[in-house]
Amino acid sequence: MIQLLVIADDLTDTSLVAELPKVGTYTFEVTAVTGGVEGEAAVSNEVTLVGGAASLPYSTGFEDEQDGTQWIAANHEGAGSYGWSITLGYAYQRYDGKFATAKTGGSDNVADDWLISPAIHFTPGAHTLEMMVKTSSYDSQDFAVWLGTDASDTSSFIVPVASEQEFMAKDWTSYKKKFFVENEGDYHLGLRYTTPRTFSNLSIDNLSVAADKSGVTAVSAEREAESSAAEYFNMQGIRVEPVSPGLYIRKCGDRAEKVIVR
């Protein structure tokens, strides 16, 4: 939803320095008034205001006036009109205004596409991801969510948040996952779409992340991790058995690390 904000009125100068309340995308509208009669407004191009890392709790509906224009689609070569995008879509497709959607085409457009958030500051401990999710009505979808430190390098996304294979939600469905962050820092959320199915789509809206307030501490999470059976993922985020030499991501409970199997 577009929000209107008056930043100045009754001006006589032709220049203005204004302080905007938050990061986001803005357009400026200037209306001349003479003798109490308003002229036709002049509207500027869009201007995106960026800042440092967002703090928790973090939430977005992918709207322009939030931070929708700051999410980066890193679609694989040849994706063309496929892969991730943020769109208003049609009314029947929406949950609440704009949403993020990923789609595949034919066999030449198998998905391996990323949608990457602006920086978010995390502290060590347990956290919860929540979002609304919808898939195409005729097929299941594969996707994963990771944390990474470099928005321009998907290999930096090694902290697992969520992973789903053959996931289906024909209607908008609430999705919730708990995950653990070991080291404090600025991270980006990476939504990775890897479904092998053709002419499919996955949509996401109203995404939020918050520190877990349920009393789960870093210490208890570490103990749980130590006592949990390890799971292994390849560098594409797919759960595998490490039977061949190579580089894997090992996940124990809520902790993850890269390991080399020789």
FITORTOR-415834 format. One line per 5 residues: number of its first residue (from 1); for each residue z negated, y, x of C-alpha. Coordinates in Angstrom, 2 decimals. Last residue first. Layout:
residues N
NUM	Z Y X ~ ...
END
This chain:
residues 262
262	-1.81 -37.55 38.16 ~ -3.16 -35.88 35.02 ~ -3.56 -32.13 35.53 ~ -6.06 -30.32 33.31 ~ -5.99 -27.04 31.36
257	-9.20 -26.24 29.55 ~ -10.61 -26.21 26.04 ~ -14.02 -25.94 24.43 ~ -14.81 -26.19 20.72 ~ -15.52 -29.93 20.71
252	-13.84 -31.17 23.85 ~ -10.23 -30.01 24.13 ~ -8.05 -30.97 27.12 ~ -4.81 -29.01 27.54 ~ -2.29 -31.01 29.54
247	-0.21 -30.70 32.73 ~ 1.58 -33.82 33.94 ~ 1.35 -37.51 34.76 ~ 2.02 -39.78 31.78 ~ -0.51 -41.50 29.51
242	-2.26 -38.33 28.42 ~ -2.31 -39.25 24.70 ~ -0.83 -36.47 22.58 ~ -1.76 -33.64 20.19 ~ 1.07 -31.09 20.03
237	0.33 -27.58 21.34 ~ 3.68 -27.21 23.11 ~ 1.92 -27.43 26.48 ~ 0.81 -30.97 25.60 ~ -2.46 -31.51 23.81
232	-5.38 -33.80 24.68 ~ -8.51 -34.55 22.69 ~ -11.83 -35.31 24.35 ~ -14.54 -37.19 22.46 ~ -17.47 -34.98 21.62
227	-20.84 -35.05 23.42 ~ -20.06 -32.30 25.89 ~ -18.47 -30.14 23.20 ~ -21.52 -30.45 20.97 ~ -23.70 -29.37 23.86
222	-21.43 -26.39 24.51 ~ -21.53 -25.41 20.85 ~ -25.32 -25.60 20.85 ~ -25.50 -23.30 23.85 ~ -22.93 -20.85 22.50
217	-24.94 -20.51 19.34 ~ -24.26 -21.74 15.81 ~ -26.55 -19.71 13.59 ~ -24.15 -19.30 10.69 ~ -23.10 -15.81 11.76
212	-19.80 -16.91 13.32 ~ -17.98 -13.98 14.89 ~ -15.16 -12.85 12.66 ~ -11.40 -13.30 12.41 ~ -9.22 -12.28 9.47
207	-5.70 -12.94 8.16 ~ -4.71 -11.53 4.78 ~ -1.26 -13.16 4.71 ~ 0.63 -16.15 6.10 ~ 3.96 -17.72 5.13
202	5.60 -20.95 6.37 ~ 9.26 -21.78 5.81 ~ 11.69 -24.67 5.83 ~ 15.47 -24.88 6.18 ~ 15.24 -27.69 8.72
197	12.14 -29.67 9.60 ~ 10.95 -29.89 13.20 ~ 8.00 -27.58 12.50 ~ 6.84 -25.74 15.60 ~ 5.50 -22.37 14.42
192	3.02 -20.84 16.86 ~ 0.67 -18.13 15.66 ~ -0.74 -16.42 18.76 ~ -3.91 -14.37 18.47 ~ -4.25 -11.98 21.39
187	-7.31 -11.77 23.62 ~ -9.48 -9.09 25.21 ~ -12.50 -10.49 26.99 ~ -15.68 -12.52 26.86 ~ -15.40 -16.10 28.06
182	-16.15 -19.32 26.18 ~ -14.58 -18.63 22.80 ~ -15.19 -21.31 20.18 ~ -13.34 -22.17 16.99 ~ -14.00 -22.50 13.25
177	-11.10 -22.86 10.82 ~ -10.41 -21.58 7.30 ~ -7.32 -21.65 5.06 ~ -7.21 -20.23 1.51 ~ -4.09 -21.35 -0.34
172	-1.05 -19.47 -1.66 ~ 0.91 -22.08 -3.58 ~ 2.97 -25.02 -2.30 ~ 0.44 -25.68 0.45 ~ 1.62 -28.38 2.85
167	0.59 -29.24 6.41 ~ 2.62 -31.94 8.14 ~ 0.91 -31.13 11.45 ~ -1.82 -28.54 11.79 ~ -3.57 -26.98 14.78
162	-6.26 -24.31 14.82 ~ -8.04 -22.04 17.32 ~ -7.17 -23.51 20.70 ~ -7.71 -21.37 23.83 ~ -4.66 -21.88 26.09
157	-2.33 -19.01 25.18 ~ -1.46 -17.75 28.67 ~ 1.76 -19.83 28.64 ~ 2.98 -17.52 25.85 ~ 3.47 -14.70 28.34
152	4.25 -11.23 26.92 ~ 1.09 -10.99 24.80 ~ -1.05 -11.81 27.83 ~ -4.63 -13.03 27.37 ~ -4.06 -15.84 24.92
147	-5.80 -17.26 21.86 ~ -4.09 -20.04 19.93 ~ -3.04 -20.87 16.37 ~ -0.93 -23.93 15.58 ~ 1.88 -24.84 13.22
142	3.66 -27.82 11.71 ~ 4.96 -27.59 8.12 ~ 5.38 -29.84 5.07 ~ 8.44 -29.75 2.83 ~ 9.63 -29.11 -0.73
137	7.56 -26.18 -1.96 ~ 7.96 -24.11 1.18 ~ 4.59 -23.37 2.68 ~ 1.81 -20.92 1.78 ~ -1.21 -19.78 3.75
132	-3.97 -17.24 3.14 ~ -6.11 -16.59 6.17 ~ -9.51 -17.22 7.72 ~ -10.44 -17.71 11.37 ~ -14.12 -18.23 12.19
127	-15.88 -17.67 15.50 ~ -18.35 -19.52 17.72 ~ -19.58 -17.98 20.94 ~ -18.60 -15.75 23.83 ~ -17.49 -12.20 22.93
122	-14.01 -11.40 21.68 ~ -12.03 -8.14 21.85 ~ -8.75 -8.17 19.94 ~ -5.39 -7.23 21.48 ~ -2.45 -6.82 19.08
117	-1.27 -10.04 17.45 ~ 1.44 -12.46 18.50 ~ 3.93 -14.29 16.27 ~ 5.45 -17.21 18.15 ~ 8.47 -19.47 17.60
112	9.40 -23.01 18.54 ~ 11.37 -24.00 15.48 ~ 14.52 -26.12 15.43 ~ 17.46 -23.74 14.95 ~ 20.49 -25.88 15.81
107	19.50 -28.48 13.18 ~ 19.82 -25.94 10.39 ~ 17.67 -22.90 9.72 ~ 13.95 -22.55 10.23 ~ 11.51 -20.06 8.77
102	8.43 -18.12 9.73 ~ 6.71 -15.59 7.45 ~ 4.16 -12.85 7.91 ~ 3.18 -10.93 4.77 ~ 3.69 -7.54 3.15
97	2.05 -6.74 -0.18 ~ -0.68 -9.07 -1.43 ~ 0.33 -12.70 -2.00 ~ 4.06 -12.22 -2.03 ~ 6.90 -14.65 -2.65
92	7.37 -13.94 -6.36 ~ 7.62 -10.20 -5.67 ~ 10.42 -10.65 -3.15 ~ 9.95 -10.22 0.57 ~ 7.75 -7.45 1.91
87	8.41 -8.68 5.41 ~ 6.88 -9.50 8.76 ~ 9.11 -11.80 10.79 ~ 8.85 -15.14 12.57 ~ 11.68 -17.58 13.31
82	15.14 -17.38 11.75 ~ 17.58 -14.46 11.56 ~ 18.81 -15.25 15.06 ~ 16.69 -18.09 16.43 ~ 19.15 -18.57 19.31
77	16.54 -18.18 21.98 ~ 13.07 -18.86 20.70 ~ 11.25 -16.26 18.60 ~ 8.62 -14.02 20.15 ~ 7.63 -11.87 17.16
72	5.17 -9.14 18.14 ~ 2.45 -7.77 15.86 ~ 2.01 -4.02 16.33 ~ 4.05 -3.02 13.26 ~ 1.59 -4.82 10.98
67	-1.36 -2.88 12.35 ~ -2.84 -1.34 9.20 ~ -0.58 1.40 7.83 ~ 2.43 -0.87 8.29 ~ 0.86 -3.70 6.27
62	0.34 -7.05 7.96 ~ -2.67 -7.78 5.71 ~ -4.95 -7.52 8.69 ~ -8.56 -8.27 9.54 ~ -10.82 -8.09 12.58
57	-14.59 -8.47 12.55 ~ -14.56 -7.94 15.44 ~ -13.19 -5.15 17.60 ~ -9.59 -4.09 18.14 ~ -8.43 -3.72 21.72
52	-7.45 -0.26 22.85 ~ -5.23 2.16 20.98 ~ -1.83 2.36 19.36 ~ -0.39 5.03 17.07 ~ 3.04 4.15 15.70
47	5.27 7.07 14.60 ~ 7.83 6.57 11.84 ~ 10.58 9.20 11.64 ~ 9.65 12.51 10.09 ~ 9.88 13.61 6.46
42	10.94 17.12 5.34 ~ 9.65 18.06 1.88 ~ 11.78 20.06 -0.56 ~ 10.36 23.50 -1.20 ~ 7.11 24.38 -2.90
37	6.77 27.61 -4.87 ~ 3.49 29.50 -4.58 ~ 5.19 32.58 -3.19 ~ 6.69 30.50 -0.43 ~ 5.52 26.95 0.37
32	7.21 24.72 2.93 ~ 6.43 20.99 2.76 ~ 6.03 18.86 5.87 ~ 5.72 15.07 5.67 ~ 4.65 13.07 8.69
27	5.23 9.34 8.92 ~ 2.52 7.03 10.23 ~ 2.14 3.55 11.69 ~ -1.31 2.30 12.64 ~ -4.29 3.10 14.80
22	-7.12 5.01 13.15 ~ -8.30 8.38 11.84 ~ -5.52 10.65 13.14 ~ -6.50 13.81 15.00 ~ -3.96 16.60 14.51
17	-2.33 19.15 16.81 ~ 0.02 21.40 14.87 ~ 3.07 23.54 15.61 ~ 5.08 25.91 13.37 ~ 2.18 28.26 12.71
12	1.41 29.68 9.25 ~ -0.52 26.72 7.91 ~ -2.13 26.70 4.46 ~ -2.63 22.93 4.70 ~ -3.59 20.33 7.29
7	-4.15 16.57 7.70 ~ -3.55 15.53 4.09 ~ -3.63 11.73 4.00 ~ -1.47 9.59 1.72 ~ -1.95 5.82 1.73
2	0.99 3.43 1.36 ~ 0.00 0.00 0.00
END
